[in-house]
Amino acid sequence: MNTAVMLPGYLLQITLGVFVILVAVQMAFNLQPPQGPAAPQNKELVLTGGVIGWASSIFGIGGGTLTVPYLSWRGQEMRVAVATSAACGLPIALMGSMTNVWVGWDHPELPAWSLGYVYLPAFAGIVISSTPFARLGARLAHTLPQTVLKKCFAVFLLLVGLRFLLSNL
């Protein structure tokens, strides 16, 4: 059963909004417990990837929103975190999309142009805009200093979190 279907929408939005704002504050002020120099090992990555994929599917967000802060917290350079997150984006998006198509397949109250819980015009817009913006993101990740990139990502997360919270007023 898809967890997102079991929770009311406003509760999902508030939970995600608060969580993302906390992650933004953590990234902006570099608040983190001390970590060793070692990168996360395969077992940790598999478990964390599963949790991030699950959360991304529930909240309808890209996995990078959670993957970049996690990898940064685990001591990975910001450029590596962004690049790894970009590589993880496709499988996370595919699994989330397939799950939402399957769970919402025969739902009677969906708008036209829906395939389960996936709204096809929005899906097409995301697919079309992803390639040029991925190139722009890669260029920025290689030109901006790591601290600036981290602060920019924190501002982005803050705006996303505020949007989730303010949409419930």
Order of alpha helices (4+ residues) and beta strands (2+ residues): alpha-alpha-alpha-alpha-alpha-beta-beta-alpha-alpha
